[in-house]
Amino acid sequence: MVVRANGISVVGQFASPEGAPPAGMREVAKPIAKARFVEIDPAGHLSSIENRNAFNAARTEFLDAAPG
């Protein structure tokens, strides 16, 4: 199954294996045809707090590229 929508998968480089590790989040993005996978470095599970600038840059770039 392929999802035909824009999507973004954001994860911290040091996210724990019990949570949402980079490899797992990369797999989440695979079936989304127009997905972006972004690994935030350095950050762990709370990338939006631990590296706010990198997270916001990834989010802004994704939203700016969205159609409409």
PDB file of N, CA, C and O in Angstrom:
ATOM      1  N   MET A   1       0.838  -1.182   0.000  1.00  0.00           N
ATOM      2  CA  MET A   1       0.000   0.000   0.000  1.00  0.00           C
ATOM      3  C   MET A   1       0.885   1.247   0.000  1.00  0.00           C
ATOM      4  O   MET A   1       1.857   1.330   0.751  1.00  0.00           O
ATOM      5  N   VAL A   2       0.540   2.205  -0.841  1.00  0.00           N
ATOM      6  CA  VAL A   2       1.272   3.464  -0.903  1.00  0.00           C
ATOM      7  C   VAL A   2       0.308   4.597  -0.586  1.00  0.00           C
ATOM      8  O   VAL A   2      -0.771   4.687  -1.173  1.00  0.00           O
ATOM      9  N   VAL A   3       0.694   5.444   0.328  1.00  0.00           N
ATOM     10  CA  VAL A   3      -0.097   6.624   0.670  1.00  0.00           C
ATOM     11  C   VAL A   3       0.284   7.721  -0.308  1.00  0.00           C
ATOM     12  O   VAL A   3       1.468   8.008  -0.486  1.00  0.00           O
ATOM     13  N   ARG A   4      -0.695   8.332  -0.939  1.00  0.00           N
ATOM     14  CA  ARG A   4      -0.423   9.384  -1.929  1.00  0.00           C
ATOM     15  C   ARG A   4      -0.726  10.760  -1.332  1.00  0.00           C
ATOM     16  O   ARG A   4      -1.652  11.456  -1.748  1.00  0.00           O
ATOM     17  N   ALA A   5       0.069  11.111  -0.367  1.00  0.00           N
ATOM     18  CA  ALA A   5      -0.091  12.398   0.311  1.00  0.00           C
ATOM     19  C   ALA A   5       1.287  12.869   0.746  1.00  0.00           C
ATOM     20  O   ALA A   5       2.231  12.081   0.807  1.00  0.00           O
ATOM     21  N   ASN A   6       1.397  14.132   1.041  1.00  0.00           N
ATOM     22  CA  ASN A   6       2.639  14.651   1.594  1.00  0.00           C
ATOM     23  C   ASN A   6       2.745  14.183   3.037  1.00  0.00           C
ATOM     24  O   ASN A   6       1.734  14.043   3.726  1.00  0.00           O
ATOM     25  N   GLY A   7       3.953  13.945   3.489  1.00  0.00           N
ATOM     26  CA  GLY A   7       4.167  13.536   4.865  1.00  0.00           C
ATOM     27  C   GLY A   7       5.579  13.836   5.290  1.00  0.00           C
ATOM     28  O   GLY A   7       6.484  13.968   4.467  1.00  0.00           O
ATOM     29  N   ILE A   8       5.751  13.942   6.589  1.00  0.00           N
ATOM     30  CA  ILE A   8       7.086  14.166   7.126  1.00  0.00           C
ATOM     31  C   ILE A   8       7.263  13.269   8.342  1.00  0.00           C
ATOM     32  O   ILE A   8       6.378  13.165   9.191  1.00  0.00           O
ATOM     33  N   SER A   9       8.403  12.634   8.407  1.00  0.00           N
ATOM     34  CA  SER A   9       8.756  11.771   9.524  1.00  0.00           C
ATOM     35  C   SER A   9       9.994  12.387  10.150  1.00  0.00           C
ATOM     36  O   SER A   9      11.068  12.377   9.549  1.00  0.00           O
ATOM     37  N   VAL A  10       9.849  12.924  11.356  1.00  0.00           N
ATOM     38  CA  VAL A  10      10.946  13.613  12.036  1.00  0.00           C
ATOM     39  C   VAL A  10      11.332  12.813  13.271  1.00  0.00           C
ATOM     40  O   VAL A  10      10.474  12.412  14.058  1.00  0.00           O
ATOM     41  N   VAL A  11      12.628  12.585  13.430  1.00  0.00           N
ATOM     42  CA  VAL A  11      13.104  11.804  14.569  1.00  0.00           C
ATOM     43  C   VAL A  11      14.456  12.332  15.020  1.00  0.00           C
ATOM     44  O   VAL A  11      15.254  12.812  14.216  1.00  0.00           O
ATOM     45  N   GLY A  12      14.694  12.234  16.309  1.00  0.00           N
ATOM     46  CA  GLY A  12      16.000  12.590  16.840  1.00  0.00           C
ATOM     47  C   GLY A  12      17.009  11.485  16.585  1.00  0.00           C
ATOM     48  O   GLY A  12      16.667  10.304  16.641  1.00  0.00           O
ATOM     49  N   GLN A  13      18.224  11.854  16.311  1.00  0.00           N
ATOM     50  CA  GLN A  13      19.285  10.894  16.006  1.00  0.00           C
ATOM     51  C   GLN A  13      19.458   9.878  17.131  1.00  0.00           C
ATOM     52  O   GLN A  13      19.764   8.714  16.873  1.00  0.00           O
ATOM     53  N   PHE A  14      19.267  10.304  18.360  1.00  0.00           N
ATOM     54  CA  PHE A  14      19.502   9.434  19.511  1.00  0.00           C
ATOM     55  C   PHE A  14      18.212   8.946  20.158  1.00  0.00           C
ATOM     56  O   PHE A  14      18.206   8.618  21.344  1.00  0.00           O
ATOM     57  N   ALA A  15      17.122   8.893  19.399  1.00  0.00           N
ATOM     58  CA  ALA A  15      15.854   8.401  19.939  1.00  0.00           C
ATOM     59  C   ALA A  15      16.023   6.947  20.366  1.00  0.00           C
ATOM     60  O   ALA A  15      16.714   6.168  19.710  1.00  0.00           O
ATOM     61  N   SER A  16      15.385   6.601  21.467  1.00  0.00           N
ATOM     62  CA  SER A  16      15.575   5.264  22.042  1.00  0.00           C
ATOM     63  C   SER A  16      14.911   4.169  21.212  1.00  0.00           C
ATOM     64  O   SER A  16      13.892   4.407  20.564  1.00  0.00           O
ATOM     65  N   PRO A  17      15.481   2.987  21.234  1.00  0.00           N
ATOM     66  CA  PRO A  17      14.900   1.856  20.505  1.00  0.00           C
ATOM     67  C   PRO A  17      13.489   1.510  20.987  1.00  0.00           C
ATOM     68  O   PRO A  17      12.690   0.972  20.220  1.00  0.00           O
ATOM     69  N   GLU A  18      13.177   1.815  22.249  1.00  0.00           N
ATOM     70  CA  GLU A  18      11.849   1.537  22.789  1.00  0.00           C
ATOM     71  C   GLU A  18      10.808   2.540  22.299  1.00  0.00           C
ATOM     72  O   GLU A  18       9.611   2.254  22.326  1.00  0.00           O
ATOM     73  N   GLY A  19      11.246   3.687  21.862  1.00  0.00           N
ATOM     74  CA  GLY A  19      10.332   4.734  21.395  1.00  0.00           C
ATOM     75  C   GLY A  19      10.183   4.698  19.891  1.00  0.00           C
ATOM     76  O   GLY A  19       9.554   3.797  19.336  1.00  0.00           O
ATOM     77  N   ALA A  20      10.761   5.680  19.241  1.00  0.00           N
ATOM     78  CA  ALA A  20      10.675   5.790  17.780  1.00  0.00           C
ATOM     79  C   ALA A  20      12.081   6.018  17.236  1.00  0.00           C
ATOM     80  O   ALA A  20      12.454   7.157  16.955  1.00  0.00           O
ATOM     81  N   PRO A  21      12.873   4.946  17.084  1.00  0.00           N
ATOM     82  CA  PRO A  21      14.246   5.108  16.607  1.00  0.00           C
ATOM     83  C   PRO A  21      14.290   5.506  15.137  1.00  0.00           C
ATOM     84  O   PRO A  21      13.324   5.282  14.407  1.00  0.00           O
ATOM     85  N   PRO A  22      15.399   6.093  14.695  1.00  0.00           N
ATOM     86  CA  PRO A  22      15.512   6.526  13.299  1.00  0.00           C
ATOM     87  C   PRO A  22      15.170   5.434  12.283  1.00  0.00           C
ATOM     88  O   PRO A  22      14.466   5.706  11.311  1.00  0.00           O
ATOM     89  N   ALA A  23      15.643   4.233  12.483  1.00  0.00           N
ATOM     90  CA  ALA A  23      15.365   3.160  11.516  1.00  0.00           C
ATOM     91  C   ALA A  23      13.870   2.893  11.412  1.00  0.00           C
ATOM     92  O   ALA A  23      13.353   2.673  10.317  1.00  0.00           O
ATOM     93  N   GLY A  24      13.179   2.910  12.537  1.00  0.00           N
ATOM     94  CA  GLY A  24      11.735   2.679  12.527  1.00  0.00           C
ATOM     95  C   GLY A  24      10.975   3.811  11.854  1.00  0.00           C
ATOM     96  O   GLY A  24      10.017   3.569  11.120  1.00  0.00           O
ATOM     97  N   MET A  25      11.396   5.035  12.097  1.00  0.00           N
ATOM     98  CA  MET A  25      10.728   6.185  11.489  1.00  0.00           C
ATOM     99  C   MET A  25      11.006   6.251   9.989  1.00  0.00           C
ATOM    100  O   MET A  25      10.165   6.722   9.222  1.00  0.00           O
ATOM    101  N   ARG A  26      12.167   5.787   9.571  1.00  0.00           N
ATOM    102  CA  ARG A  26      12.473   5.711   8.138  1.00  0.00           C
ATOM    103  C   ARG A  26      11.502   4.729   7.469  1.00  0.00           C
ATOM    104  O   ARG A  26      11.038   4.970   6.354  1.00  0.00           O
ATOM    105  N   GLU A  27      11.202   3.633   8.150  1.00  0.00           N
ATOM    106  CA  GLU A  27      10.247   2.651   7.626  1.00  0.00           C
ATOM    107  C   GLU A  27       8.834   3.234   7.561  1.00  0.00           C
ATOM    108  O   GLU A  27       8.082   2.918   6.639  1.00  0.00           O
ATOM    109  N   VAL A  28       8.469   4.073   8.515  1.00  0.00           N
ATOM    110  CA  VAL A  28       7.154   4.724   8.517  1.00  0.00           C
ATOM    111  C   VAL A  28       7.005   5.584   7.267  1.00  0.00           C
ATOM    112  O   VAL A  28       5.930   5.639   6.670  1.00  0.00           O
ATOM    113  N   ALA A  29       8.084   6.251   6.874  1.00  0.00           N
ATOM    114  CA  ALA A  29       8.035   7.159   5.725  1.00  0.00           C
ATOM    115  C   ALA A  29       8.004   6.428   4.381  1.00  0.00           C
ATOM    116  O   ALA A  29       7.507   6.980   3.400  1.00  0.00           O
ATOM    117  N   LYS A  30       8.517   5.216   4.316  1.00  0.00           N
ATOM    118  CA  LYS A  30       8.643   4.503   3.037  1.00  0.00           C
ATOM    119  C   LYS A  30       7.350   4.378   2.239  1.00  0.00           C
ATOM    120  O   LYS A  30       7.380   4.637   1.036  1.00  0.00           O
ATOM    121  N   PRO A  31       6.209   3.995   2.832  1.00  0.00           N
ATOM    122  CA  PRO A  31       5.008   3.809   2.012  1.00  0.00           C
ATOM    123  C   PRO A  31       4.307   5.120   1.640  1.00  0.00           C
ATOM    124  O   PRO A  31       3.270   5.107   0.976  1.00  0.00           O
ATOM    125  N   ILE A  32       4.871   6.240   2.067  1.00  0.00           N
ATOM    126  CA  ILE A  32       4.274   7.535   1.747  1.00  0.00           C
ATOM    127  C   ILE A  32       5.030   8.101   0.552  1.00  0.00           C
ATOM    128  O   ILE A  32       6.194   8.485   0.669  1.00  0.00           O
ATOM    129  N   ALA A  33       4.365   8.149  -0.593  1.00  0.00           N
ATOM    130  CA  ALA A  33       5.025   8.506  -1.851  1.00  0.00           C
ATOM    131  C   ALA A  33       5.759   9.845  -1.783  1.00  0.00           C
ATOM    132  O   ALA A  33       6.846   9.979  -2.346  1.00  0.00           O
ATOM    133  N   LYS A  34       5.192  10.819  -1.114  1.00  0.00           N
ATOM    134  CA  LYS A  34       5.786  12.159  -1.069  1.00  0.00           C
ATOM    135  C   LYS A  34       6.318  12.485   0.324  1.00  0.00           C
ATOM    136  O   LYS A  34       6.271  13.636   0.757  1.00  0.00           O
ATOM    137  N   ALA A  35       6.815  11.485   1.012  1.00  0.00           N
ATOM    138  CA  ALA A  35       7.289  11.689   2.387  1.00  0.00           C
ATOM    139  C   ALA A  35       8.718  12.201   2.422  1.00  0.00           C
ATOM    140  O   ALA A  35       9.523  11.961   1.522  1.00  0.00           O
ATOM    141  N   ARG A  36       8.989  12.904   3.483  1.00  0.00           N
ATOM    142  CA  ARG A  36      10.354  13.315   3.796  1.00  0.00           C
ATOM    143  C   ARG A  36      10.721  12.678   5.117  1.00  0.00           C
ATOM    144  O   ARG A  36       9.921  12.664   6.052  1.00  0.00           O
ATOM    145  N   PHE A  37      11.914  12.157   5.193  1.00  0.00           N
ATOM    146  CA  PHE A  37      12.450  11.634   6.444  1.00  0.00           C
ATOM    147  C   PHE A  37      13.515  12.611   6.909  1.00  0.00           C
ATOM    148  O   PHE A  37      14.442  12.925   6.162  1.00  0.00           O
ATOM    149  N   VAL A  38      13.387  13.093   8.138  1.00  0.00           N
ATOM    150  CA  VAL A  38      14.346  14.054   8.678  1.00  0.00           C
ATOM    151  C   VAL A  38      14.864  13.518  10.008  1.00  0.00           C
ATOM    152  O   VAL A  38      14.093  13.243  10.927  1.00  0.00           O
ATOM    153  N   GLU A  39      16.170  13.379  10.090  1.00  0.00           N
ATOM    154  CA  GLU A  39      16.809  12.949  11.335  1.00  0.00           C
ATOM    155  C   GLU A  39      17.490  14.168  11.958  1.00  0.00           C
ATOM    156  O   GLU A  39      18.395  14.754  11.364  1.00  0.00           O
ATOM    157  N   ILE A  40      17.050  14.539  13.146  1.00  0.00           N
ATOM    158  CA  ILE A  40      17.559  15.731  13.827  1.00  0.00           C
ATOM    159  C   ILE A  40      18.790  15.346  14.652  1.00  0.00           C
ATOM    160  O   ILE A  40      18.753  14.415  15.456  1.00  0.00           O
ATOM    161  N   ASP A  41      19.869  16.082  14.431  1.00  0.00           N
ATOM    162  CA  ASP A  41      21.137  15.815  15.107  1.00  0.00           C
ATOM    163  C   ASP A  41      21.654  17.102  15.718  1.00  0.00           C
ATOM    164  O   ASP A  41      21.776  18.087  14.990  1.00  0.00           O
ATOM    165  N   PRO A  42      21.955  17.161  16.957  1.00  0.00           N
ATOM    166  CA  PRO A  42      21.750  16.132  17.962  1.00  0.00           C
ATOM    167  C   PRO A  42      20.383  16.285  18.622  1.00  0.00           C
ATOM    168  O   PRO A  42      19.939  17.400  18.897  1.00  0.00           O
ATOM    169  N   ALA A  43      19.746  15.203  18.862  1.00  0.00           N
ATOM    170  CA  ALA A  43      18.482  15.175  19.596  1.00  0.00           C
ATOM    171  C   ALA A  43      18.128  13.728  19.887  1.00  0.00           C
ATOM    172  O   ALA A  43      18.644  12.799  19.266  1.00  0.00           O
ATOM    173  N   GLY A  44      17.245  13.568  20.837  1.00  0.00           N
ATOM    174  CA  GLY A  44      16.752  12.241  21.181  1.00  0.00           C
ATOM    175  C   GLY A  44      15.268  12.162  20.867  1.00  0.00           C
ATOM    176  O   GLY A  44      14.832  12.560  19.787  1.00  0.00           O
ATOM    177  N   HIS A  45      14.501  11.649  21.808  1.00  0.00           N
ATOM    178  CA  HIS A  45      13.068  11.438  21.595  1.00  0.00           C
ATOM    179  C   HIS A  45      12.297  12.756  21.462  1.00  0.00           C
ATOM    180  O   HIS A  45      11.295  12.815  20.750  1.00  0.00           O
ATOM    181  N   LEU A  46      12.749  13.795  22.132  1.00  0.00           N
ATOM    182  CA  LEU A  46      12.043  15.085  22.104  1.00  0.00           C
ATOM    183  C   LEU A  46      12.760  16.087  21.210  1.00  0.00           C
ATOM    184  O   LEU A  46      13.177  17.151  21.666  1.00  0.00           O
ATOM    185  N   SER A  47      12.898  15.742  19.945  1.00  0.00           N
ATOM    186  CA  SER A  47      13.683  16.577  19.028  1.00  0.00           C
ATOM    187  C   SER A  47      13.145  17.993  18.899  1.00  0.00           C
ATOM    188  O   SER A  47      13.911  18.927  18.661  1.00  0.00           O
ATOM    189  N   SER A  48      11.838  18.163  19.054  1.00  0.00           N
ATOM    190  CA  SER A  48      11.258  19.506  18.937  1.00  0.00           C
ATOM    191  C   SER A  48      11.663  20.403  20.104  1.00  0.00           C
ATOM    192  O   SER A  48      11.573  21.626  20.006  1.00  0.00           O
ATOM    193  N   ILE A  49      12.104  19.806  21.197  1.00  0.00           N
ATOM    194  CA  ILE A  49      12.557  20.574  22.358  1.00  0.00           C
ATOM    195  C   ILE A  49      14.085  20.586  22.417  1.00  0.00           C
ATOM    196  O   ILE A  49      14.696  21.622  22.682  1.00  0.00           O
ATOM    197  N   GLU A  50      14.688  19.440  22.169  1.00  0.00           N
ATOM    198  CA  GLU A  50      16.137  19.295  22.315  1.00  0.00           C
ATOM    199  C   GLU A  50      16.925  20.038  21.240  1.00  0.00           C
ATOM    200  O   GLU A  50      18.043  20.489  21.489  1.00  0.00           O
ATOM    201  N   ASN A  51      16.353  20.165  20.054  1.00  0.00           N
ATOM    202  CA  ASN A  51      17.009  20.906  18.976  1.00  0.00           C
ATOM    203  C   ASN A  51      15.926  21.663  18.207  1.00  0.00           C
ATOM    204  O   ASN A  51      15.635  21.383  17.045  1.00  0.00           O
ATOM    205  N   ARG A  52      15.357  22.615  18.897  1.00  0.00           N
ATOM    206  CA  ARG A  52      14.210  23.381  18.390  1.00  0.00           C
ATOM    207  C   ARG A  52      14.481  24.010  17.028  1.00  0.00           C
ATOM    208  O   ARG A  52      13.614  23.982  16.154  1.00  0.00           O
ATOM    209  N   ASN A  53      15.661  24.572  16.837  1.00  0.00           N
ATOM    210  CA  ASN A  53      15.957  25.250  15.573  1.00  0.00           C
ATOM    211  C   ASN A  53      15.954  24.288  14.388  1.00  0.00           C
ATOM    212  O   ASN A  53      15.385  24.599  13.342  1.00  0.00           O
ATOM    213  N   ALA A  54      16.577  23.138  14.541  1.00  0.00           N
ATOM    214  CA  ALA A  54      16.610  22.157  13.447  1.00  0.00           C
ATOM    215  C   ALA A  54      15.211  21.608  13.178  1.00  0.00           C
ATOM    216  O   ALA A  54      14.817  21.437  12.024  1.00  0.00           O
ATOM    217  N   PHE A  55      14.464  21.331  14.250  1.00  0.00           N
ATOM    218  CA  PHE A  55      13.105  20.823  14.089  1.00  0.00           C
ATOM    219  C   PHE A  55      12.229  21.844  13.363  1.00  0.00           C
ATOM    220  O   PHE A  55      11.525  21.500  12.414  1.00  0.00           O
ATOM    221  N   ASN A  56      12.274  23.094  13.810  1.00  0.00           N
ATOM    222  CA  ASN A  56      11.460  24.137  13.183  1.00  0.00           C
ATOM    223  C   ASN A  56      11.867  24.380  11.728  1.00  0.00           C
ATOM    224  O   ASN A  56      11.013  24.656  10.886  1.00  0.00           O
ATOM    225  N   ALA A  57      13.146  24.281  11.431  1.00  0.00           N
ATOM    226  CA  ALA A  57      13.595  24.449  10.042  1.00  0.00           C
ATOM    227  C   ALA A  57      13.029  23.333   9.162  1.00  0.00           C
ATOM    228  O   ALA A  57      12.572  23.595   8.050  1.00  0.00           O
ATOM    229  N   ALA A  58      13.058  22.097   9.649  1.00  0.00           N
ATOM    230  CA  ALA A  58      12.519  20.965   8.881  1.00  0.00           C
ATOM    231  C   ALA A  58      11.016  21.122   8.685  1.00  0.00           C
ATOM    232  O   ALA A  58      10.500  20.898   7.589  1.00  0.00           O
ATOM    233  N   ARG A  59      10.321  21.504   9.739  1.00  0.00           N
ATOM    234  CA  ARG A  59       8.869  21.696   9.659  1.00  0.00           C
ATOM    235  C   ARG A  59       8.513  22.836   8.712  1.00  0.00           C
ATOM    236  O   ARG A  59       7.596  22.704   7.902  1.00  0.00           O
ATOM    237  N   THR A  60       9.222  23.942   8.805  1.00  0.00           N
ATOM    238  CA  THR A  60       8.950  25.092   7.941  1.00  0.00           C
ATOM    239  C   THR A  60       9.214  24.753   6.479  1.00  0.00           C
ATOM    240  O   THR A  60       8.426  25.117   5.606  1.00  0.00           O
ATOM    241  N   GLU A  61      10.308  24.063   6.207  1.00  0.00           N
ATOM    242  CA  GLU A  61      10.626  23.673   4.831  1.00  0.00           C
ATOM    243  C   GLU A  61       9.524  22.763   4.267  1.00  0.00           C
ATOM    244  O   GLU A  61       9.116  22.915   3.116  1.00  0.00           O
ATOM    245  N   PHE A  62       9.055  21.829   5.079  1.00  0.00           N
ATOM    246  CA  PHE A  62       7.997  20.927   4.649  1.00  0.00           C
ATOM    247  C   PHE A  62       6.706  21.694   4.358  1.00  0.00           C
ATOM    248  O   PHE A  62       6.077  21.486   3.321  1.00  0.00           O
ATOM    249  N   LEU A  63       6.317  22.571   5.265  1.00  0.00           N
ATOM    250  CA  LEU A  63       5.071  23.332   5.086  1.00  0.00           C
ATOM    251  C   LEU A  63       5.171  24.312   3.919  1.00  0.00           C
ATOM    252  O   LEU A  63       4.199  24.494   3.185  1.00  0.00           O
ATOM    253  N   ASP A  64       6.316  24.937   3.738  1.00  0.00           N
ATOM    254  CA  ASP A  64       6.498  25.869   2.631  1.00  0.00           C
ATOM    255  C   ASP A  64       6.400  25.164   1.276  1.00  0.00           C
ATOM    256  O   ASP A  64       5.979  25.766   0.288  1.00  0.00           O
ATOM    257  N   ALA A  65       6.784  23.902   1.235  1.00  0.00           N
ATOM    258  CA  ALA A  65       6.746  23.140  -0.031  1.00  0.00           C
ATOM    259  C   ALA A  65       5.374  22.527  -0.304  1.00  0.00           C
ATOM    260  O   ALA A  65       5.132  22.011  -1.395  1.00  0.00           O
ATOM    261  N   ALA A  66       4.481  22.581   0.675  1.00  0.00           N
ATOM    262  CA  ALA A  66       3.160  21.962   0.526  1.00  0.00           C
ATOM    263  C   ALA A  66       2.338  22.723  -0.521  1.00  0.00           C
ATOM    264  O   ALA A  66       2.377  23.952  -0.577  1.00  0.00           O
ATOM    265  N   PRO A  67       1.600  21.984  -1.342  1.00  0.00           N
ATOM    266  CA  PRO A  67       0.751  22.646  -2.342  1.00  0.00           C
ATOM    267  C   PRO A  67      -0.398  23.411  -1.683  1.00  0.00           C
ATOM    268  O   PRO A  67      -0.871  23.060  -0.602  1.00  0.00           O
ATOM    269  N   GLY A  68      -0.818  24.442  -2.358  1.00  0.00           N
ATOM    270  CA  GLY A  68      -2.010  25.171  -1.940  1.00  0.00           C
ATOM    271  C   GLY A  68      -1.741  26.308  -1.075  1.00  0.00           C
ATOM    272  O   GLY A  68      -2.670  27.000  -0.658  1.00  0.00           O
TER     273      GLY A  68
END
